[in-house]
């Protein structure tokens, strides 16, 4: 297949350019993943009779490929990052399509593992390509628009579920099959319709763990732990405590998506205007308050309206996480983007492997304690974000750095 540099790619029609490919994949991935997520809690509760500990174990299994994202470094020795990303997207689509064929604990765990490999390896490569193909000045705004594109794609998927689930008496197999195949078809299109793009800097294809990136690694670890609590237990609470059905939980997702579509470009502007430090401080402070309020649902008996409002606000604040991408882009060596993305995903998923299953048992005893832990993690992340300098750069990675921002840090 033809290979082009990024400068040569500017002569291509707009729809065949590198950034357009990133937008197309950003739109395709949520169709499968968001559909899987929207139906998951109802599917496992109604069909497989899962309880809190079961759902925690399922999500632990789901996060194992994220923990093993470090394997991407070995895989890009065998194939190009662009190809690996598209193949991973294809795997996600196919695995999602056949999810309802295996309505047992063993079957659900197996299919979840396969779809998770596709999702996490796609996300690892996608982040690397974003940071290589988009220049630093435009990155916050472009990443914000990509986040909005993913939200719009998810909105369409959720809207179809809400509008057709009861009207046409759909079953899980029909919805999973349709969403998965759409993502798979788009992945094949991306594989065949686009040339191979060469990044400006050849990527290091070995394990990279640099001391000067320590704050980025720490923030990734905390983000992974905190996000797992939300992903696993927030929507599970809506089904278990308030009895949400498929169309109701999906309607809640729709509200969050509409909000995110409007907010995501603003997030990109905010990070570009105010910097990563202020954006992340705002995010973590807001999340700490939200998680404490989740606990209040159990402490004070707050109703479904409060829970739904908190859920939407939670999603909004998580959108500011794009600041972590631009932070590493600013402080990192351009040749480190691929291995650092793989290492970051592994670090992000260290807690994800053991937290869901362990907190699943805690959930059975005290759901509010789970959200209290999440609030503590958000406060710890807030403390770490205070260590980010106003103008991060190589040699100025933290407020403790002794180098001038214009000075490049020596290779380690």
N, C-alpha and C positions, 0 to 999 in steps of 0.2 A: 504494500500500500504506500502511496505517495507520502513523503515526509516534508514538512514545511517548518521553517522558523516562524516565530511570532511576527516578525517584521514582514515576512513574505505572506503570511496569512491575512494581512490587512488588504491585500488585493482580491481576496475571495469575496463572493457575495456575503452580505451580512449574516444570512442564516447559516453559513458554513464556517464562521469564525470561531476561535477558541472560546471566547467568553459566551457566545451563543450556545455552544455545546454545554457549557456549565449550567446555563439557564435551563436548557432542555432536560438535562439530567436532574436538576433541582426540582423541576415540575413532575418528572416521572416517578421519582423515588417515593414521594408521599402518597401516591395513589395506592400502592400496595401496602406500605407500612402503616399509613393512617387508617386504612380500612381494617387491617389486622388489629390495630390497637383499639379501634372503636368497638369492634365486635367481641374482643377477647374476653372481657370480664363476664359478659352475658353468656358467651359460648361455653366457657369453662365451668361456670356456675350451673347453667341449665343442662348442659350435655354431660359434663364430666364430674359434676358435683364437687367442685373444688371448694375448700375453705381458705381462711387466711394463711395458714401454713403452706398449703398447696400452691397458692398463687405466689408466695414468697419463693418457694423452691423453683417454680417455673421461671421466674425472673432471674434467679441465680444462674440457671442453665442458660438463659437467653444472653446473659452478660459474659459468659465464658469466652466467646469469640472476640468480644471487645478487649478482654484481658489479654488475649493472644494476638492482638492486632500487630504486635511486634513482628509477627511472621511476614507482614507485608514487605519488610526489608529484604527478606529472602526471596519473596515472589517477584519483586521488581528486578531481580537479577536474571529472571527467566523470561519476563515479559515487560512491556512498557507500562508505565503507570496508567496511561489513558486506557489501554486495553484491559488491564486488571480492574479498573473502575467500572467499565461497561459490563464485563463478565460478572462482576459482583452484583451489579444492578439486575442483570438477567436472572441470577440465582435467587435473589430476593423475590422477584416476580413469580417465578415458577413455584417456589416453596409456598408462597402465599396462596397461589391458585389451588393447591391441593390440601390446604390446611384442614378443611372440614372432612376430608377422607379418613382422618385418623382421630376419632373422638374418644380416645383413651389416654390415660396418663402417659404411657410409653410413647404412643403415637404423637401426641401433642408435644412432648419433650423433643422427639426426634425432628419433627418438622420445624419446631421453634429454633432448634440448633442450626438447621440449614438456612433458614431465612435470616437468622442472626448473623451467620457468617457473611451472607450477602450484604446485609445492612451495614455492619461494622467495617468490613473491608472497603465497601463503597465510600463510606463516610471518611475513612482514613485517607484514601487516595484523593477524594474530592477536596478535602481541606488542603492537602499538599498542592494540588493543581491550582486551586484558587490563589494560594499565596505565591505561586510561581508565575501564573499567567496574568494576574492583576497587579498593576503597579501600586506602590505604597500610598500615593496621594489619593488615588481613586478607591482604594480597597474598602474603607468603611462604608461609603455610599453604595458601592456595587454589591457588597455583601448584604447590606440592608435590603436592597432590591431583590436579591436572590432569596432572602428569607421571606420577603413578601410574596415572591413567586411560588415558593413552596407552600405558603399558607393559602394562596389562591387555589392551587391544585388540590390541596386537602379540602378546601371549602367545597369544591365541586364534588369530590367524592362523598363527603358527609352530607351535602345537600341531596344527592341522589339517594343515599341511604334513608334519610329522613322522609323524602318524598315518595319513595317506592316501597319501603319495608312493609308497611301495613297495607298500602293501597293495592299492592300486587301479591301480598302474602308470601314474601320472599323467604328463602331459607338461607342458612349460613353458607352452604356450598355454592349457591348461585352468586352470592355477593363476593365471596373470596375468589372464586374462579374468574369472575369478570375483572375485578381490580388487579389480580395478579397477572393475568394475560395482557392487560393494557400496558403495565409496566414492562413486561417481558418484550412485547412488540416494540416499544419505544427503545429499549436497550439494543435490540437487533438493528433498528434504524440507525442509532448512534454509532454502532460498530461499522456499518456499511457506508453511511452517507458522509462521514467526516474523514479527512486525511489525518495522519498522525502529526501532532504538533511537537516540535522540539522546544524545550524551555531554554531561556537565555543562559542558565547556569546548569552544568551537569551535576546531578544529585549524588551525594554520598550514598553508597549502597552497602552500608555496614551500620552496626549498632552505634548510635551517638548519644552520649549522656554527658552534657557539659555542665560544669559547676556554675557557670554564669547564668544558666537558665533555671536555677533552682527555684526561684519564685514562681515562674510559670508552671513548673512541675507541681509545686505545692498547691497552687490555685486549681490546677486540673484535678488533683486528687480530691480536694474539698468539693469541687463542682460535681464530680462523679458520685460522691457519697450523698450529697444533698439532693441531687436530681433523682437518684434512685428512689428515695423516699417518696418524692412527689409522683413519679411515674408509676410506681407500684401501688401506692396506698391511697392517693388522693381520689382517683377515679373509682378504685375498688370501694372506697367509703361511700361514694355516691350510689353505688349499686347495692351494697350490703346494708347500709344504715337507712337510706332513703328510698330504696326499692326502685331505682331508675331502670326503665326498660331500654331496649336497644335504641329506639327512636328518640327517647328522652336524653340519654347520655350523649347521643350523637348531636342532638340539638344544642347541648351545652358546648360541645366541641365547636359547633358552627359559630357560636357567639364569640368564642376565643379566637377563631380564625379571622373573622371579620375585623375584630379589634387589632389583631396582629398585622393584618394586611395594611391597615392604616398606620400602625405604630412602627413597623419594621423600617421603612425608609427614614422615619424620624430618628430611630435608633442609630442608623448609619450616620445621619447628619450630626447627631449629638456626640457620637464618638469622635467624629472628625473635628467638631467645633470645640468640645470641652476636654477631649483626651480620654485615654483608657482609665486613668486613675479615678477621675470623677464619675465616669459612667459605671464602673464596677462598685465604687462606694455606694452610689445610689441604688444599684441592683441589690447588693447584699443587705443593706439596711432595710429595704422594702421587703425582701424575702424573710428576714428575721421576724418582722412584724406579722407577716401573713401566716407563717408557720405557728406562731404563738396563737393567732386567731383560730387556726384549725383546731388547736387543743381546746379552745374555748367552746367549740361545738359540743365537746363531750363534758367539759367542766360545767358549762352553764346551760346546756340544752338548746343552743341556738339552732334555728331551723334551716330548711333547705335553701331558702333565699340567700342567707349568709354564706352557706357552704358553696353555692354556685358562684356567688360574687367573688369569693376568695379564690376559687378555681380559675376564673377568668383573669384575675389580677396576677395570680401565680404565673400563668403563661406569659403575660405581658412582660414581667420583670425578667423572665428567663431569656427573652429575646436580646437583652443587652450583653449576653455572653459572647456575641461576636467581637466584643472588645478584647477577649483573650486571643483571638486569631490575629488581630492587628497588632497586639502587643508583641507576640512572638515574631511576627513579620518584621517589626521595627528593630528588635534587639538581636535577631538571629542572623547567622550566616546564610546567604541565599542558597548555598549548596546543602544546607541542613534541613530544608523544609520537608522533604520526604521522610527521612529517618526520624525527625523530631515529631512529625505528625503521628507516626507509628508508635513511638515511645509515649507520646502524650495520651493517645487512646488507651494504651495499656495501663498507664498510671491512673487515668480517669476511671478505669474499670476495676482497679484493685479492690476498692470497697464494694463495688457493684457485685462482685462474686460472692461475698459472704454476708453483706447487709440484708438483702431481701429475705433469705431463708431464716436468718437469725431474728430479724425484726418481724418476720411472719409469726413467730412464736410469741414475741413481745406483744404483737397486735392482739393476739387472743386474750392476753391478760389486761392490757391497757393501751388502746389505740392512741389516747392523748399523749402517752409517753413517747410514742414514735414521732409525733409531730414536735414534741418538745426537744427531742434530739436533733431534728432538722433545724429548729430555730438556733440551737447551740452551734451547729455547723455553719449556719449563715453568719452568725456573729464572728466565728473564727475566720471565715472568709473575708469579712469586713476588715478585720485586723490585718490580714495579709495584704489586702488591696491598698492599705495606707502606705505600704512599702514601695509601691510603684511610683517612679518619678514622674513629674509633669511632662517631661519630654524623653521618653524611653528611646534608647539607641544603643548600638554596640558600644560597650564601655560605660553605659549609663543604664544598666538593667534594673537597679534598685536605688533607693535613696541612700544606701550605704556605699554605692560605687564611688571610687576615687578617680575614675577616668572622666575626661571631658566628653560630652556627648558626641563631639565630632571625631573623637579618637576611636579607631577600630580596636576592639579587644583582640589580643593574640589568640591564635588557634590553640585549642587544648587537646 
